[in-house]
Each structure stands twice: as structure tokens, then as C-alpha cells.
Amino acid sequence: MQSSDKLSLETQALIALVCGIVYFYAFRLNTFFFEWSEFAHGVNWLFLPSGLRLLFVLVLAHTGAIGIMLGTALINYAFGAPEHSHAYNLLTALISGGSPYLARFIAIHFFQLNTQLDGLTAKSFFKISVLFALTSSLLHQVWFFWSGKTDDLITNTLVMAVGDWFGTVLVLASASLVIHTIKSFAQMKH
């Protein structure tokens, strides 16, 4: 696949928009199916959209991060509390798209993650998913604590990390299964 930074600006914008829309609807589906798993404001025991955050950013880098920011901003404005300010909504969106980008950066520089994602193993997926879950939950919960949306920083961070990790593992495992299935069918035709 072509690196997203080598695509035209128009194509990157379209991909970011599609990522944002997919993320928005994944959030809606997660709310519909797993509303029971909500622990506190912005904290779920199972959060499938977190897997999309990491998947989009691993594959599309900054284009995926921008898409997640767009989707999160739309979620915040469509379903957030009316008293949330523009700054709150936009900073939450920045954290939502920025945390997987930061995790990707750390994985590239400290885990020697190949930017083309060649040679990923179960061990490297595990390390990346844990890194992402911790990065995302910590950044979100520090922001929610600082803005007065949560009182229990440590518990909410841990629960969000668990929910993000479960969601990430389920999405990445599903994506891997789909890719392997497609490759198997393609090989059978030859």
C-alpha cells in the first residue's frame, strides 16, 4: 500500500473523512451494543472504536489520526453535553487522534516497528496494543480529570486501558483474520 503522505492532498482529505465517518458509526454501534460496559464518563470496559484508532493510525499515519480527530469532534458535538466548550470538544478530539499517533511514534522508535508494518508478530501486536491502551487512557483521563469530568484518575485510567486494550485486540485480530482470509482466497484462485 502506498504511504498516506505520498497521496494527493485531496485523497488524504477523503481518506481522513472516511476514517472519521467510520469511527463515528463505530462509536454509535459500540454505544448501542455495549452501553452496559460504561464505567464512567468516557470509560468503557469494552471499547471497540479504540481498535479503529490504532488500526487507522498504524496503516494511515497522520491521515488516520486526522480522521479520528474529525470523528471524535463530530461525536462530541452530536452527543456530548451541551455545556462542553469548543475547547473541550476539540482538545478531546486532539487526544483521541493524537494518542494512537504518539503510540505509533513510540513503537517505531523504541520497539523498532517497521512503518510498512512488515513482519508484525503476535508479540509485537501485543506490545503495540498495550502501549496504545496505556497512552490513550492516560492522556484521556488526565484531560478529563483536569477539566473536571472525572474525580478518580487512577481507577478510570486503568478501566479505560482495559477497555481500550480489549477493543484494540478484537479489532486488530478481526482485521488480521480478514486479511489472511482474503490472501487465502486470492492464492486459491491462482
N, C-alpha and C positions, 0 to 999 in steps of 0.2 A: 504494500500500500504506500502511496505517495505521502510524504510527510506533510502535515497540515500547513506548515509555514511555506511550502513550495506551491501551494494552491493560490489561485487568484483571490483577491480580497473579497470579491463578490461570492465566490464559492465558500470561502471561510465563513462569511456572514450567514450564508444559507445553512451551512452545517451547524453553526452555533445556534441559529434559530431552531432548527430541527431538534438539536440536543435539548434546548430549553423547553420545547413543547413536549418532548418525550419525558423529560424529568418532571414537568408539571403534572402530566397524566399518571406517571408512576407514583407520584406523591398522592394523588387523588385515589388511585387504586389501593395504595398502602393504607390510607385512612379508611377506606371502605372495608377492606378485609381484616385489617389489624388494628383498628381503633382501640380494641380491648388491650393492646400491648402498650398504650401510652402510660408512661410512668409520671411524667411532669411536663411542663412547657418545653416543647422541642425535644423530648426524650422518650424514645420507644425501645422496648425490649427487642423488637424486630423492625428494622427499617430498611426495606428493600431499595429505596432510591439511593441509599449510600453506596450500594454496589454500582449503580449507574454513574455516580460521581467519579468513582475511581476508574471504572472502565472507560468513560469518555475522556478522562484526562490522561490515562495511560496511553490510549490509542491516538487521541487528537491533540494532546498537549494543551496549549493556551486556547485553542479554538473550543475544545471541550470545556475548559474552565469558564470561558465566557458564556457558553451555553448554559452551564449550571447556574451561573450568576443571573442570567436572564430568567430562567425558570424559577429560581428562588425569589427573585423580585416579584414576578407575577404571582407566585403563591402568597407572598407576604401582603401584597396589595389586594388580592382577591379574597383571602381567608384570614388575614391577620386581624388583630384587634384594632379598632378604629383609632385608638389613642396612640398607636405606634407612629412615630415620626418618620419622615422620609429618611433621615439619617439612620434610624434603627433598621428600617427595611433594607436600605442599600448596604449598610455595613454587614448585616446578616447575610445578604446575597454575596458580598465580597468574601466573607469567611467560608460560605458554602462552596464557592468555586475555587477559592484560594487554598483551602486546606488540602484537597487532593493534589493540587499543583505543588504545594510545598512538600507533601509526602513523596511525590514523584521526583522532585529535585533531590531530596534526601536519599531516596533509593538509588538514584543514578550516581550520586557522588559517594555514598557510603556503602551501598550494597552492590555497587558496580552493575546496576540494572542497565541492560542494553536498551537504548532508546528505540530500537526497532522491535523490541520485545522478543528477540530470538533467544531460544534456549531457556525459556522460563520453565522452572520446575515447580513441583508441589511445595517444596521448601521455600523457594523464592516468592511464590504466591502467598504463602502463609506469612512470611516476614513483611511483605508489602501490605497485606491486608491488616495485620496488627498495627504496623506503623501508621497507616491511614486512619484506622479506627481511633487510635490514641490521639493523633494530631487533630482530627476533626472534632472529636468530643471535647478535648481540652480547649481548643480555640473557641468553639461554640459556647461552652459553659462558662469560660472566663468572661466572654462578651455578655451572656445572659445574666451572670452574677453582677457584673459591673453596671449593667443597665437596669438592674432591679427586677429581673424576670424570674430569678431563682434565688433561694436562700441557702441551698445545700450544694455547694460547688463540688465537693468530693464525691458524694453519692451520685449526683446527677451525671457527673463526668464518667464515672465507672459504668453506670447503667447505659448511658449513651454509647460508650465504647463497645459494650457487649452487643447492643442493638445494631450499631453500625457494622461491627465485625460479622455478625450473623447475616445481615443483609448483603454485605460485600461478598462473603463466601458463597452464598446462594446464587447471586448474580454472576460472579466470575465462574463458578462451577457450571452453571447453565450455559453461559457463553462458550466455555471450553467444550462442553458436550455438543453444542450446536455446530461449532467449528469442526470438531472431529467427525461428526456425522456427515456434514457437507463434504469434507475431504474424502471420507469413505465412499460416499455415493459417486463422487467425481472419479475416483480410482476404479470403481466397478464398471463405469461406462467405457473405460479405455481398455 
